Amino acid sequence: MTKINVKEFLVEGKEKITLSKMNHKVPLLYDGKKDYQKQINALREEIDERQRMMYAHDRYALLCVFQAMDAAGKDSTIRAVFSGVNPHGLQVTAFKQPSDEELDHNYLWRTTKAMPERGRIGVFNRSYYEEVLVVRVHPEILTRYQRLPKESVEDLQQVWTQRYEAIRNFEHYAHQNGTRVLKFFLNVSKQEQRNRFISRIDEAEKNWKFSEADVKERGYWDDYMQAYEDCINHTASKYAPWHIIPADDKRNMRLIVSHIVLDTLKRMDVHYPKISKARQKELQAMRSALETDL
């Protein structure tokens, strides 16, 4: 299996990043399709084993947050990385446009409800970060849809500053209570996004994926890049780091994400529960009884 330096993609807030200087591609980490499949299968098996150990230990949870521009590959990456995990130990939530019920609560409410239980891996396909990304690019959402008091949205810069702080506090609170938080920004280039949009039009089986709204949002590319850069710089921390993943090669991206998830699971102090000597004797007695029970 190819060795990957996961720290190469790590952002912990120690210094500011400039998104335009971050890679969209890195050298191939696999030698053809068969080698990629062999590697991803091996990583899935290890992730599944570590998750089962985490479940038995019942002290920690893992939250993986995926954010990206449209067509960056969030869905396919989540499917590729986590398809080998026992469904009982995996909780995947996709956050779309908020419902009326969600809009009647604070913006962290709907994601807080979906936080993973101890022993499980939670995956957020989009997340509370939409509140400092889409909402920042389209600030009219604050007053038109989010039903906030007028005095809460008069100073937009203050709104983003307050939300960054609230998100940092939320993630720190999760960490203190045993949930390890990993955040992935799948960094696709504007050119590659265009190519993927075109393929959604040209290939009949992908037509359902194409949305005119995606093309409209592409017109705000520079605004989104600034929003992502500010968001990452204000919310990256040691306890809830960001990982900026080159996304122009989907197989590379999936391998990198898999390695980061597995590395995090390996660093958790988890183990299967130890059985006392008295319990071992009880189990052996029951085993003997079962052997004679024909």
Buried (B, 14 or more C-beta within 10 A) or exposed (E): BEEBEBEEBBBEBEEEBEBEEBBBBBEBBBEEEEBBEBBBEBBBEBBBBBBBBBBEBBEBBBBBBBBBBBBBBBEEBBEBBBEBBEEEBBBBBBBEEBEEEBBEEEBBBBBEEBBBEBBBBBBBBBBBBBBBBBBBBBEEBBEEEBEBEEEEBEEEEEBBEEBBEBBBEBBBEBBEEBBBBBBBBBBBBEEBBEEBBEEBEEEEEEEEBBEEEBEEBBEBEEBBBBBBBBBBBBBBBEBBBBBBBBBBBBBBBBBBBBBBBBEBBEEBEBEEEEEEEEEEEEEEEEEEEEEEEE
